[in-house]
Amino acid sequence: MPVEFGLLGEIQAQLDGGEELPLGSLRQRAVLAALLTEVNQLVSVESLVVRVWGEDPPDGVRDTLYSYLSRLRQALTAAPGVDIVRRPGGYLLAVDQQSVDLHRFHDLVDQARSTDDRDQALALFERALGLWRGEAFARLDSPWFNGVRAGLDRQRIEAESDHAELMLLRGRHDELLADLPARAAARPLDERIAGQLMLSLYRRGRPAEALEHYERIRLRLADELGTDPSAALQRLHQRILAADPTLAAPQQPAREALSLVPRQLPAPPGLFTARAEELAHLTTAVANGDGSDTAVVISAIGGSGGIGKTSLVLRWAHAHLDWFPDGQLYADLRGFGPGFGPVPPSTVIRGFLEALGVAPAAIPVDPDTQAALYRSLLAGRRMLVVLDNARDANQVVPLLPGSPTCTVLVTSRRELAALTATHRARQIALDVLSPDESRELLVGHLGAERVGAEPAAVSTLVDQCAGLPLALGIIAARAATRPQLPLATLARELRDASARLDALDAGELNVNLRAVFSSSVAALPDAAATVFALLGLVPTDDISLAAVASLIGVPAVRAGGLLRQLEGTYLVHQHVPGRFRMHDLVRLHAAERAAETLDAETRDAALRRLVDFYLHTAYAADRLLDPRRPPLTVGSPTPGCTPEQPAGVAESMAWFDREHPHLLSVQQVSVAHGWYRQVWQLARTLATFHARRGRKRDQVTVWHAGAAAADAEGDPAVQAMAHRFLGQATHWLDDIRATVARFEVAITYAGQAGNLAEEARAHFSLGVMWSLEGDHGLSLTHHRLALQIFRTLGDSVEEARTLNGLGWALAHLGRYDEARAACEQAVELYRRHRHPDAAADTLHSLGYIDHQTKRHTEALAYYQHAREVYADVGNTRGEVDCLTSLGELYTSMDRPAEAQQAWQEAVDLLQVQRRTGEAALLRQRMSALPAQRTPHSG
């Protein structure tokens, strides 16, 4: 899986699909950045220390460096082909150099400067500059990084100027004027940029502005450097004054020669039969349009799934390529299909813009502006746009060109009546193939001789496939791969199957696919057919190989072999390495087969293995995230279940991120089967992950089920814990009465169980709740009750957490000295008893106390330290809280630019966590900030 290292902007590492690697704190990322600048080359430990910490590093820095390197190596295990390798004398980052954008930037610039083809050079420069996403090594501050950053900035500026020179040579001054003024303002003494701006303005018919800019730079050079403009700039000034005709823009080549001509159509169908009437209808519709000279020509091809809409469009398009000399654009909108949601129009437009030759860096940020640019580029061009598998008209309309020279073909499983009403789209509805056409399609697959030899069997195949091209293709593929198999054998298999899927979706599918699927499964070996049925029990869209192995009760190697048999018959698809999914209709058929072919005991045993796989793996991961929590008695996994064992914190968080929807689903499976212990234990294993990721509603969901399961079991100690967690979750929904009631129930159950620790935790939770509600006096009462019990029990970690809560309440009561003393006691306890999340909470509290007492420098240090600790353990909820507080602190310090930056980072994290309401509130605060100045440099 290729890895993209974003070194020129915020240091990050992403896998395919956008999953971010857990790279830890800013300093830890700095270590990776220091290695990225010289991939596959040994960097000494001493050099790494100087690069990251400077010439005067703190004591113990080597141990810290080794710790960072160990964590980074763990994080990079999720990125195949990337590793930090230890060698005598230092470390090296082993990775393909072209995976690092810094090195790709250098290579592209070198290629651009070495070619004589100006258009190729322009494209290379645009690709190189498109890699920049902000300031190099953003937020990394050391003399070495500052020096490298300055050098990279110079290289970027030189590349931008070289690119601008080529643009001027191609007569593209209008495009340069979009950003040249800003570049000139940023570098007011750069005479090369000044000359390019003057020439662009002159060619645009704005000579007065060109002369004004010359006068500004002349005066500035004299005032700041005591010198005159260069001879070249003075000559340009004189030529503008004289309206030198040689300054005129060179003849710009036709746009077709400057822009890419996209050829995005997939290959035409290998076999195609019939549809002559529909093809002719499509030809007439495109040729005649709607009778006007102003509207884009649109044809909408509709029909059920598997009816052959895409094949028809591609057949017609490839036969009429000469009608569209300016290119063809294609997009699968994924309106219907397993595992994916519809593609947003903005994503499609961005892909089209890149296909049309727009550099990624030049694509506007605003979606409406992107759409306007897309329509502008298509204006006047004879182009075909194919929008395949559309969900509805709303998905299509933003993708329509505005020019009558363009043609749009849309396919959908829905009748797009709105597109006809608003844009005069011509509708073409596809029906099933006739028996003769179906027979012709089988001849194309199997040959006339084989089909003619068994006419009765072929008639049965045609009847059972009911004219659906997909069904005919599946059965023909089975026959083609086994040429010795009589068609009569396939016919007998199909003839005995009953039609059950025809009512699945009356508006989309009215043909018998079950017979086709059943005959494919019947051809499998018995073991693979059983796996197919067991997969029908899986309550989620996809599943990992390890989970499949536990579901079917065999080792992973054996499970992989069985899955490969299903892949070979197109019954499952490995959509990413190690993860499998079924088409939605196939999965439905598998569920029916499970009900029909497996007895209840077999189904329950398989589901129990699957539940135990997720429970035991989640428990192992949770123990790595928060080992101080009281252990659970989860027992041994069911025989045949083989849980995974995550290797560390980063791997555990990554596993939870990946499997979270599946954990929610298997908890519901446990509810349905009355497996109460598994229900509340699954909820318990998710508590730390939910807290770190800010998944409040999911916490409510799992603990509603968890508390009900605990009540059903009747163990008061478990009930106390479950109702306490449910109380915490309920408070996130702002239901104060329900929250208090839950905590009171928890305290009652704790008393019945004689569980003082759980009683103290309930008081602690009540203290937190009342602080959040603003009743800090009542919060103080509950925190003191909790503190007394925890000290009696000798639980130092819980004592420290409670001291922090006590300090928070005291701070909000204005008793800052007492608050600081309580939090400092907590910090001292954390030095002896590790708990990074709670320690970061306390650092955050100390930052708040110093903020309120005007000790801004100390507050800043506490907040930044807390954020680093949160980042180290992947606690994005804590990072958001810290960034929010940092923004408030910067606002108090009259540093609005840094407040804006902190709150923007918080908004970005909230968006990842889908906490859109909180993000919107923070954006409102950002909009109220005063005009920004340059960020404070101290």
Secondary structure, 3 states (H helix, E strand, C coil): CCCEEECCCCCEEECHHHCECCCCCHHHHHHHHHHHCCCCCCEEHHHHHHHHHCCCCCCCHHHHHHHHHHHHHHHHHHCCCCEEEEECCEEEEECCHHHEHHHHHHHHHHHHHHCCCHHHHHHHHHHHHHCCCCCCCCCCCCHHHHHHHHHHHHHHHHHHHHHHHHHHHCCCHHHHCCCHHHHHHHCCCCHHHHHHHHHHHHHCCCHHHHHHHHHHHHHHHHHHHCCCCCHHHHHHHHHHHCCCHHHCCCCCCCHHHHCCCCECCCCCCCCCCCCHHHHHHHHHHHHHCCCCCCCCEEEEEECCCCCCHHHHHHHHHHHCHHHCCCCEEEEECCCCCCCCCCCCHHHHHHHHHHHCCCCHHHCCCCHHHHHHHHHHHHCCCCCEEEEEEECCHHHHHHHCCCCCCCEEEEEECCCCHHHHHHHCCEEEECCCCCHHHHHHHHHHHHCHHHHHHCHHHHHHHHHHHCCCHHHHHHHHHHHHHCCCCCHHHHHHHHHCCCCCHHHCECCCECCCCHHHHHHHHHCCCHHHHHHHHHHCCCCCCEEEHHHHHHHHCCCHHHHHHHHHHHHHCCCCEEEECCEEECCHHHHHHHHHHHHHHCCHHHHHHHHHHHHHHHHHHHHHHHHHHCCCCCCCCCCCCCCCCCCCCCCCHHHHHHHHHHHHHHHHHHHHHHHHHCCHHHHHHHHHHCHHHHHHHCCHHHHHHHHHHHHHHHHHHCCHHHHHHHHHHHHHHHHHCCCHHHHHHHHHHHHHHHHHHCCHHHHHHHHHHHHHHHHHHCCHHHHHHHHHHHHHHHHHHCCHHHHHHHHHHHHHHHHHCCCHHHHHHHHHHHHHHHHHCCCHHHHHHHHHHHHHHHHHCCCHHHHHHHHHHHHHHHHHCCCHHHHHHHHHHHHHHHHHCCCHHHHHHHHHHHHHHHHHCCCHHHHHHHHHHHHCCCCCCCCCCC
